[in-house]
């Protein structure tokens, strides 16, 4: 009998996971509150962009192994992949559990003895225990269930490949739960599957992304110092990295995405007096986008004096990283919006989306023909094209992502 898997959340990870699991003779019940997304998926199409995903979803739907629904149905394994809102304001942010807890309540009447419930949503330490409490309050016999946490570690643009190839850390509320969840991942994961406790697994995800955030912050801070001192930051980093034990990352306009830009705050919120380095790294990366805006405004002011009019501005890239359509927490998007808020008209070049409510999207060719100043914020492959890059080199341009770096 084919095992039924219920996936709650068909977004950037949930839908690729559904497509991957459908290839392993599993019956996938995909659930999402977005009715349009559900309808799109059931037609064998996708509502997000990821290389290879549309073909995989079409195959899964056509075979009958994947169906999408607005409400959950029973299964042997429940995978929770819903957003974990984390408002970031002037005061220390507090973690939001609402979507995760709502998902737990929705499956409470469906779970039965021996079922495996796995939370993959990025969450603060203790979330899996909270899910168990919610299930118990709703009448579920949690003693007979296997509850676990398994953080995803995928790179947008390579999600289908990395869902199966990357190592997995599986933390259970009990040793039996960890084993049951790990056995499920071993069905399709070719990487190592390591069993631990739920709190360690939750912290592992936060620690990994905080490590990356702090290291990026060093590169971003270094780039601002280099700018003040008249040094090419990319050249400096390339030279410093020739040291056998130095590996400085590349600077950019900030840090985006729903993981690295968010996860460090969960650690800071849990122990604010013990995490000044993690908090400072997050603040440095947030500040970098504001620094970029001020640099752009200064260049525009100088250019206006030469042109005798306000310069026409084009922002190249809105996504949070190259060659994807994901705009979540994107510093490039924040920069473009801030420029509009300061009273400037912005032509936006984002080849991975069809439209945006805040901007007039243009092609890179249109931007090259019409703009007086080109702000390069994301190193999309379309901008790295030899002919396009050569034209940008000879235009008035500001490179904040290392497109022109030759070292």
N, C-alpha and C positions, 0 to 999 in steps of 0.2 A: 504493500500500500504506500503510495506517495505521501511523504511527510508534508504537512501544510505549514507554511511560514507566514506569519502576519507581520508586515512592516508598516509601522506608523510613521508617516512622513515621507513623501516622495519628492524630496528636493535634491540638492546637489550631491548628496551621498546616498540617500534612501533609494532613489530611482536606479542609479548604477548598481547598488547592492541587489535590488530586485532582479535586474537583468542578469547579473552574474549568477545568482542563486538559481534562476530558471534554467540555466545551462546544466545544472547538476540534478536533474530529475526531481526537482522540488516544486510543489505547488505554491505559488506566491500570491498572497492576498495583500495588495498594496492599498494603503489607506492615506487619504489626504483630505483636509477640510476645504481645499480649493477645488470647487466643482469643475472649473474650466480645465484644470490640470488633469483631473480624473477622466474627463471626457476625451481630452487630447491623447492621454496614454492608452485608453481603450481603443483608440483608432490606430494604434501602433506608431504614434508620433511622440515628440518630446516638447516640453515647455521650457527647457534649459539647454544650454549648449555644453557638450563634452564630446571630444573626438571619439567616434565609434559608437556612441550611445544610441543614436537613433536606429542604427541597424540592429543593435542588440535588443532594444525594446521591441522593435517590429517583429523580430524572430520570436521573442518570448510571448508576445501577445498572439501572434499567428498560431503558435503551437498550442495555445490554450493554457500555458503554464503560468502566465501572469495576467491577472485582472485587477483593475483599480476600482476602489469604492470610497464613499465618503464616510462610512462608518466601519469600525473593525468587525471582524468575524473570528470565529474560533480557530485555533491552530495549535501545533505542538510547541512551536517556538515563536515568541513575540519579540520583535526588534523595535526599539523605540529610537527614532531619529527625528526628533522635532526640535525647533529652535529653543535656545536657552537665552532669553532676553537678558541683557546686562546694561542698564542705563548708565552712561558715563556723564557725570555732571561736574560742577565745581567742587562738590564734596565727594568723599569716598563713596564709590558706587556700591550698591547692594545687589546681590545676585537675585535674579528672578527665576522662580521655579514653575510659574503658572502653566506653561505649555507641557512640561514634563509631567506635572502632577495631574493635569487634565487627561493626558494620555493614559496614565495609570488608572484613573477612575473609569475611563472608557472601556478598558479591558477587564476590569474587576469582575463583571458578571460572566465573563467568557472563560477565564482561566480555570484549570482543573489540576488535580494532583499529578505531579510529574512534569508539568509544563515548565519550559525554560523562558525566562523573561530577561532580556539583555538590554541594558541602556547603553547607547552609543553617543547620545547627545553630550556635548561638552558641558560639564557641570562641576560645581564646587564639591569638595570632599564631604561625604555624608549623604549625597543625593540618593544613592542606591538604597540606603537605610530608610530615607524619607519615603521613597517609592513603596517599600515594604510596609511602612506604616499606613500609607494611603490605601493600599490594597486590603490590609487587615481591617481598617475602619470601614471599608466598603463591603466587608463580609467575606473576603477571600481567605482561604486557609493557607496562610503564607508558609506554615511549617511544611506543607507538602509541595511547595513550589521551589524552583531553582532560580534565584535572582542573582544577576551578575552585571558587571560593568566591563565594557571593552572599548577603549578609545580607538577611533579611526586615525590612520596616519597617512592619508593620501594627498597627493599633489594634484590640484586642478590641471587638467590637460593630460593626465596620466591615470585617472581614477580607476578605470576598468582594469588596467594592468596592476596597479598597486593594491587594489582590494584583495587580490589573490596572492601577490608576490611578497608583500610586506610582512614582517614579523608582527605578531599580535600578543598583547598583554591582556589576560582575561582574569578579572578579579571577582570572586564570588562572596556572598555573605556567609557561605559555608564552604568547606572543602568540596563537598558533593556538588554544590552549585557551580563552583569553578570548573570542576571536571565535566559536568554536563554541558556547560556553555563552551568549554574548550573543545569538547568532542564535536559539537556543532560546527565550529570554525574549521576544524580539521577536515571536514567534508570538502571544502573548496580552497582553503589557504595552503599554499605551497611553502610559505615561510614558516619560521618557528612559532609555535603557539605555547606561550608560557603561562602557567597558572599561578595566581596569587590571591590576596584578599581584595575586597572591593575598594577600600579606602586607598590602598597603595596604587591600584590601577587608576583611580580617579586622579590622584596626585601625579601619577606618571605623565598623564596627558598634559596637565598644567605645567609641570616642570619642563617638559620637552619644549613647549612653545614659549615659555618664559626664557629659557636658555637662548633660543633663537632671537627673541625680541631684544634681550640685553646685548647680544652680539651685534645685531643690526644697529642698535642705538649707538654703540661705540663707533661704527662706520659712519653713521649719520652725523654724530657730534664731530668726528674728525673732519668730515667734509666741510662743515661750517667753519671750523678753525682754519682749515686750508684756504677757504675762500677769503677769509680776512687777511691771511698772510700772503696771498697771491701765489698759492701753490696748487698745481693740478692734483686734485685728490685721487683720481683714478690712477694716475702715474705713480703717486706716492704709495698707494696701497699695493700696486703691482710690484714695486721695488721692495717694500717691506715684506711681502709674501715670499720673497726669495730666501728669507730666513727659514731654516728647516723646521722650526717649531712655531711659526707665525702663519695664521690663516685669517686675515681680516676680510670680512664680508664686503659686499658692494653697497655703497650708499644709494639712496633714492629719495623721492619726495616725502617719504614717511613709511608707514607700515599699514597694510590693510588686510582684508579678509576676516572671516568670522572666527578665526582661531588665534593667530598670533596677536592680533590687535585687541583681543578680548580676554584670553585665558589668564594673562598675568594678573588681571584685576581680581580674579577669584582667589589667588594666593594672597594678594595684598589685603583683601577684605577679611580673610580668615585670620591673619596675623599681622596687622598694620605696623606694630612696633618692631617686628622682626624682619621686615621685608623692604627696607629703604632702597636697596639696589634695584630690586625688581620694579618698584614704583618709579624710581628715577628713570630707568630704561624706557618705561612706558611713556613717561612725560617727555623725554627727549624725542621719541619718535612722533608723538603728537605735535610737539613744537616744530618739528622739521617742516611740516606742511605750512604753518604760519610764516616761518622764515622764508619759504619759497615764495609765498604770496608777496611779501615785502620786497624781495629781490625783483620780482616781475614788475611790481608797481614802480620801483625806482628806474628800471630800464624803460618802461613805457613813458615815464615823465621825461626822460632824456630824449627819447625818440620823438615825442610830441614836439619838443623844441626844434628838432631838425626838420620834421615834416610840416610843421605849422598847423597841425590838426591832431586829434587823438588817433593813435595808431590802431589799425584793425588787428585783432588778436585771434589766434587759433591755438587751442589746447589739443595736443596730440596724445590721445589716450585718456580713458575714463575708468577703465577696469583697475582692479587692485594689483594685478600682475599681468605679464605678457600673455597674449594669445588666448584669453578666456573672455567670457561675457559677464563675469561675476563682479558686481559693483559694490558688494557689501563692505562697509567700513573703508572704502577706497580713498586714500589721500588725494589721488588725482581728481576724483569727483569733488572732494571737499575744496580743493584749490580752485577748480573751475567755478564752483558755486560762490565761493568767497569773492572772486573777481567780478562776478555778476552783481553780487550784493554791494560791491564798491562802486557800482554804476557803469561797468564796462560791458560792452557787447562781446560775447564769446562765441566763436565758431568752434564746434567740438568735432573732433575726428575720432570716432570709435568704431572700427570696422567689424567688431564682433556683436554689435546690437543694431537693430533696425530703426529704433527711435528712442527718444528720451523726452519726458515732459518738460524738462528745464532748459533744454538746449536745441539749437538748430544744428543737426548733424550734417556734416559735409564730408566729401571724400578727401583723401590726402591731396589729390590733384587740385581740387577746388581751393583747399587751404593754401597750397603753394602759390596759386595764381592770385588769390585775393588778400591774404593776410600780410601785414607789415611786420609782425612779430610772431614767431612760432615757438610755442612752449612745449617741449618734449617731456612728457611725464611718464610714459609707459613704453617700454622697448618692444612693441609689437613687431612681428616679422614683416608686416607691410611697410613699416618705417625703416627697418633694417635693410630693405631691398637696396641693392647697390646704387641704382639710378636715383631712387628717392633720397637716400642718405646723402648722395653727392649734391643734389639740389638743395637740401636742407643746410649742408655745410656752407654753401655760397649764399644762403638767405640770412636774414636776421633771425637768429634762433638762440634759445636758451635750453641747454641740455641738462636735465635733472636726474636722468636715469642711466647715464653712461653710454648712450647710443654712439657718440663720437669717440669714445675711449679706444685708443689703439694699442694700449699696453697690455 
